[in-house]
Amino acid sequence: MTQTHRSPSLPWRLMRFLNRHLMPKTRPEVRLGGLVLLLTTTGRKSGLPRQTRLQYEKEEGMIFVAAARGQQADWFRNILANPHVEVQVDGQALRGLAEPIADPMRIADFLELRLKRHPLMIRLMLLSHGLVKTNRAHLERLAANLAMVAIRFPADALDSKSGEW
């Protein structure tokens, strides 16, 4: 049986182009005002380190990243094969354990948090998915096609009082 491969939409091809050609020229912590981190996973087939620049949110001592291409994103599939990751964020390199999250309710919560913290940027992102309205029901429908990861770090990587770096 032949498998069909869906190519990424124009906005995601543009983002991939920008990530490959413009983002490497700056440090991860200064990109987009500290909104982008550098995630290193282990290639599921090659076993080699693979780096991906992703937008993130810090919450409750963890870092959350989402895959706009859902479970088709290579970095997400690498995490499914090996959840041990390294993250470069806020001028630090931290090793952590990534927990894949596919629950649409939790992903919708993440989208609401991102929308609250970065309204213009996230509205543009949602618009690229065809979402003009951003009520909870719309976010939950979109979340069904996305995937998310929570990255946990050893206790000694965080400030013991604040739970932050």
N, C-alpha and C positions, 0 to 999 in steps of 0.2 A: 504494500500500500504506500502511496506517495504522500509525504507530508507537505503541506503548504506552509510557507514562511511569510508571515505578515511583516512588511517593512514598517519601520517607525514613521509616524506622521511628520509633516513638515516642521512643526515647532520643535519636536524632539531631535530631528536631524540637525536643525539650526543650533540647538543647545549643545549637541554633541560636537559640532564644528567649533563653537566658541570654547567649549571645555578643552578641546585638543590644541587649539591654536592661540587663544588669548590667556586662559587661566594659568598655564604653566609659567607665565612671565611674572607672576606675583606669588607671594607666600600665602598659604591657605588662610591664615588668620586675618589677613587684610582684605580678602576678596569679599565684595558685597557687604562691607561693614561688619565682618566677622560672622557672616551667615553661612559660610562654606567651610567644610572640613575636607581632609584628605583621608579616605578610607582605604586601607590595604587589606585585601582578602587573599586567600590562597586559591589559585586557579584549580577548579574541580577536575580538569583533565590534565593540565600541564604540571600542577604542583608548584608553579612559580608565583611570586608575589604579583598581584594585580591592583593597581591604584585607580580610584575613582573619586572625583570631586563631587560632593553632594551638599545640598542645603540641609540644615539640621536644626533641631531644637533641644535645649537642655531642660530637663524637668526631673525633679526629685533625684538628683545625683546620677541620672542616666542621660544618654544621648539617644535621640530618636531620629531616624532617617526614613524616608518613604521612597518607594520605587514607582515612578509615574508609569512605567511600562509593566507594572505588576510583577508577577512571578516570572516573567520573561526576561527581566533585567539580568544581565550576566553577573553583576556583583551580588544580587540576591541569590541566584542559583549557586554561586560559589559559597555563600554563607550556609545554604542548606547542606552542602557537602562537608563544610568545615566551619564551625561557628567562631573559631578563634580569629580575632581581627586586631589590627592596630589602627588607631585614629590619631591624626595630627590636628590638634585644635588648640586655640588660645596659646600658641607657642610651645605646646607640649606634645610629646608622642606618648600615647597611653595604649597599653594592651588591654583588651577586654573580650567579653564573651557576648556574641550577638544572638538575640532571641527573635526568630522570625514571628511576625504577627500577621495573620490573615483575617482576623475578625473585623468585619466592616464597621461595627460600632466603635471599636477602639481606633480604627483608622479615621473615622468621621470625627471623633474627639480630637485627634491630632490635627486634622484639617481645620477644625474650629479654633484650636489654639493658635495655629499658624496664621489664620485669617485675622484673629484678634491682634497678634503681635506685628504682622506685616500685611496690612490690608491691601495696599495697592499691588504689591508683588504677587500675592496669592490670588487676588481677583483676576489678574492677567493670566496666571497659570490655569485657574479654573476656566477662564474663557477659552483657553487653548484646548480644553477638553469639551467645549461646547456648552459649558454651564454659565448661563447668564444670571439666573437667580441662584442665591446661595443659602437657601433654608436647609434645615437639618435633613429633610427627606431627600433633597437633591444631593447633599454631601454623602449620605449613606449609599445612594445608588452609585455614585462615582467611586466610593470606597470599595465597593464590591469588586472593582477591576484593578485596584491598587494593592500593593504589599508594603509592609512596614517592618522595621527592625528596631528593637530596643537594645542598646549596647550597655552592658553592665561592666563596671570596673572594680578591681579589688579595693577594699576599704582604704588601704594606705595610699591610693592614688587621689583620694578626695580629702578635703579639709574636714576633720572630724566634727567641728562645731556646725558648719553651715551645710555640709553635704555637697559642697561645690568645689571646684578646682581652685 
